[in-house]
């Protein structure tokens, strides 16, 4: 979460959102987000095409009536990346 705060602080001036409740997506996630542990896909489900997580997540949400969510993934080396 501290990395999200740092990104948010860097973006505040550039976005002109100083008076907003959440200055950026990163600020919203750092303030109200939840940590989720990865888990295997349910039996019978398959990974969608690589590098298409937003489209894959939207397709699964629409097909199975699931909530769609975006946020950040955290690689084992500590690198954060946008993910759905």
C-alpha positions as semicolon CSV with decimal commas, in nm:
position;residue;x (nm);y (nm);z (nm)
1;X;0,000;0,000;0,000
2;X;0,288;0,237;0,061
3;X;0,383;0,218;-0,308
4;X;0,026;0,317;-0,403
5;X;0,051;0,617;-0,170
6;X;0,379;0,723;-0,332
7;X;0,229;0,698;-0,681
8;X;-0,078;0,890;-0,566
9;X;0,132;1,167;-0,408
10;X;0,332;1,203;-0,730
11;X;0,017;1,230;-0,941
12;X;-0,176;1,477;-0,725
13;X;-0,019;1,788;-0,874
14;X;-0,028;1,658;-1,231
15;X;-0,395;1,559;-1,213
16;X;-0,516;1,874;-1,037
17;X;-0,716;1,667;-0,789
18;X;-0,588;1,814;-0,460
19;X;-0,941;1,892;-0,333
20;X;-1,098;1,560;-0,431
21;X;-1,183;1,288;-0,180
22;X;-0,952;1,050;-0,366
23;X;-0,680;1,221;-0,567
24;X;-0,623;0,924;-0,798
25;X;-0,703;0,557;-0,850
26;X;-0,397;0,475;-0,642
27;X;-0,522;0,691;-0,354
28;X;-0,865;0,523;-0,371
29;X;-0,706;0,178;-0,362
30;X;-0,464;0,267;-0,081
31;X;-0,752;0,411;0,124
32;X;-1,039;0,173;0,052
33;X;-0,889;-0,122;-0,134
34;X;-0,860;-0,478;-0,016
35;X;-0,576;-0,725;-0,044
36;X;-0,665;-1,050;-0,218
37;X;-0,451;-1,362;-0,221
38;X;-0,428;-1,535;-0,559
39;X;-0,624;-1,856;-0,594
40;X;-0,662;-2,115;-0,866
41;X;-0,941;-2,082;-1,121
42;X;-1,248;-2,294;-1,053
43;X;-1,252;-2,633;-1,221
44;X;-1,350;-2,604;-1,586
45;X;-1,243;-2,240;-1,617
46;X;-0,949;-2,151;-1,838
47;X;-0,713;-1,856;-1,855
48;X;-0,791;-1,610;-2,132
49;X;-0,531;-1,475;-2,372
50;X;-0,212;-1,341;-2,211
51;X;-0,174;-0,963;-2,176
52;X;-0,555;-0,917;-2,197
53;X;-0,656;-0,927;-1,830
54;X;-0,907;-0,639;-1,860
55;X;-1,090;-0,799;-2,153
56;X;-1,066;-1,145;-1,995
57;X;-1,209;-1,023;-1,663
58;X;-1,488;-0,829;-1,836
59;X;-1,582;-1,134;-2,045
60;X;-1,594;-1,366;-1,741
61;X;-1,793;-1,108;-1,540
62;X;-2,051;-1,070;-1,818
63;X;-2,073;-1,444;-1,892
64;X;-2,109;-1,564;-1,533
65;X;-2,274;-1,262;-1,365
66;X;-1,964;-1,178;-1,159
67;X;-1,844;-0,842;-1,032
68;X;-1,573;-0,681;-1,245
69;X;-1,281;-0,534;-1,052
70;X;-0,959;-0,355;-1,138
71;X;-0,659;-0,281;-0,926
72;X;-0,293;-0,372;-0,904
73;X;-0,117;-0,704;-0,910
74;X;0,209;-0,752;-0,728
75;X;0,482;-0,956;-0,894
76;X;0,707;-1,174;-0,681
77;X;0,993;-0,925;-0,733
78;X;0,782;-0,644;-0,582
79;X;0,683;-0,474;-0,908
80;X;0,322;-0,354;-0,909
81;X;0,118;-0,353;-1,228
82;X;-0,240;-0,267;-1,321
83;X;-0,456;-0,578;-1,333
84;X;-0,819;-0,692;-1,358
